[in-house]
Amino acid sequence: MVPTVTKNEIPNTPVHSTPPPLIEIFGAHREMGCQIGEARREQIQHSIANAHILIDQSYGQLGLTWEGAQIQARKYLPFAEERYQQYVDELRGIAEGANVVFDDLMVLNAMEAVTMDALHLTRCTSFAVNEQRTADGHVLAAHNEDWIPEDEDDVYVVSAKPKDEAPFLAMTYGGLLPNVGFNAFGIAQLIDSVYPTDSRIGIPRLVVARAVLSAKRISGAIGRALVPHRAAGYNHIIVHESGEIYSIEVSSRKFEILHGTDGYMVHTNHYISPSMKEVESDPEELISSRVRYFRANRLLRESPAHTIKTMQAIQKDHVNLPNSICNHAIEGLDPLDREKTINALVIDLTSREMHIVWGNPCQNSYHTYHLNA
């Protein structure tokens, strides 16, 4: 598929004529990985090639070669294997199915760690409302996934039925473990990168997030986000079908649990709680994250009766363009400052549905996928 660009619109905004591909997988973890690898071989190989270019482009900033990135990524593997062998098995299966080197896939899944968070490339926006804040009493969660535009063509949706864990429906792209989505136990997870100063060698963040996606209970999901020996942390918005909403701000050694007591929750890429701000790296570089946070928070609270459409409207917002909620890569920016929204999704946890748009939501259509547990 070759995306086209509409006239008189924001530059570099591909229009996708088809829904994001849906991959249905089942069985043991390695088998599921093989199924992903075989189904999305071209996209996984493409995402590894993109990562090569990204590392090369940032050499002046990081002094890191691809071989060096592989060496760094290997340091995280024993921690992942000790705690979550099943998800390492998924990665090994993906590598086998896609016919790629496992070390290359490890670099992808530990990219933030091996680059020491220096690139600050991720600019996602997540928000959620409970049943008291929706028109139909449903629980809704929304996420804009921002990343380098070269990986946009590699987006897909995974519908999984693991042999020994809860079925789930999640978004991912290239060779990354799926993590943004929801499972059959009524638990949804949205993740946003944050930038702590206490990062260390440990369990990669994406492996931690993959584990959260399989939790059976709220406490289990939170506990998995806080697993010992984690390398660093994301912010995890964890939503339960009961309407309970939590935002778990995590670093390698610290955490704070925020609760959506009033039925609303928003998070972007900076820490909110005072205790976590103490370990935030370069907060002055996260101004656009604060703008998106306050903008989404205001828009979310303007309505006491949200619907799928009102959540999608927030995802299309262009205040502070190009670093808006609907993020755009505009020509002329530094090559390491050109992220864009490569997909956006709204989860109706009550109906077990994902409404996902491929690319920028301002120019593309949402498509609905169901979890058939």
Beta strands, then each sheet from edge to edge (+ up, - down):
strand 1: 4-5
strand 2: 14-15
strand 3: 22-27
strand 4: 125-129
strand 5: 140-147
strand 6: 155-162
strand 7: 168-173
strand 8: 180-183
strand 9: 187-193
strand 10: 234-240
strand 11: 245-250
strand 12: 255-259
strand 13: 264-267
strand 14: 340-348
strand 15: 353-358
strand 16: 366-370
sheet 1: 1+ 2-
sheet 2: 3+ 6+ 7- 8+ 9- 10+ 11- 12+
sheet 3: 13+ 4- 5+ 14- 15+ 16-
end
